[in-house]
Amino acid sequence: MSRKHADSTMAIDRSSLDSGCLRRTRASLVVLRGAEIGRDFRLKRGSILLGRSPDADIRILDDLASREHARIEFSWDAERQRASYHLLDLDSTNHTFVNSKRTDRVELQEGDRVQVGDTVLKFVLLDDIEARYHEEIRNRISYDQLTGLLTKESLFLALGMELKRCLTYGLPLAVLMMDLDRFKAVNDTHGHLMGSHVLAEVGRLIRESIRGSDVSARYGGEEFVGYLADTNAAGAVQAAERIRRSIDTHPFTLDGRTIRVTISIGIAGCPEHGRDIKSLVGSADRALYRAKESGRNRVRVEGQD
């Protein structure tokens, strides 16, 4: 082969690229918020049931979802050579929302956000590369073995997606930074087994004190972080107080010994205290510092006394 031909660029008809002939796609619902963040549900042909029922094609692990909440119906337009997916609400108790608007029936478009209970799923058309990307995202979602909460890295991954959604639709979001008070004394006085027991119990108490749609993680050591979607900073105080009280009143018992532990919590809200992860966590951390400074076992909001 001559050098001229070896260095030549292959030409492809632009219309074939735009038509998708060279791009295999598949429709999916990707969980942006909920118990299975990052999961990619591939949409099959035919009828697809969404709901809390174990028999649902896409099971939504959310107490606010009906057992048979909604259905997605596939159809093929032979003339236009394209597939379409219509979402139908099945007279659900808490209704179905698309892009924050209640709907009974709608044709899904690329990027639409479907809310079932407190769970939010994004309708996407993925090519092979994008499908592998979402699989990698799912694989990176991991949990702290001791507390059962997300790892810090996994939470930030989920928070990045949730922030984008909230900023796009003008929705509030709150970030909580939490730190156990005088935890070093627990390890020094009662030993590391008691310390590990306390951390595990605190993880459980945090999970039980927030909604299924809220997300929490172990930040490191005795620090925890969480975010509350569709909640402003003032509204987050109630959730933070539930966490604080549940820990303050809980007897931590191991091998016949019982101790008491308290927690301090700082809160920041989007967009008033920041529009990215770094600024929101920094603001919540400053509020946490003031909670510690003012006597511990407190909840404080950034910018408020």
DAQUI-V727278 format. One record per run of one state. SS is the DSSP state (a for helix, b for strand, c for the rest). FROM is the first residue (numbers start at 1). LEN is the number of residues. Records with the same first field share a line. If there is no record, write none. Layout:
# DAQUI-V727278
SS: FROM-LEN + FROM-LEN
This chain:
# DAQUI-V727278
c: 1-2 + 7-7 + 19-7 + 34-6 + 43-4 + 52-6 + 60-10 + 78-4 + 90-6 + 99-2 + 104-1 + 108-5 + 117-2 + 127-1 + 141-2 + 144-6 + 170-3 + 181-2 + 191-1 + 210-5 + 221-2 + 230-3 + 249-3 + 255-2 + 260-3 + 271-6 + 294-5 + 302-4
a: 3-4 + 14-5 + 128-13 + 152-18 + 183-8 + 192-18 + 233-16 + 277-17
b: 26-8 + 40-3 + 47-5 + 58-2 + 70-8 + 82-8 + 96-3 + 101-3 + 105-3 + 113-4 + 119-8 + 143-1 + 150-2 + 173-8 + 215-6 + 223-7 + 252-3 + 257-3 + 263-8 + 299-3
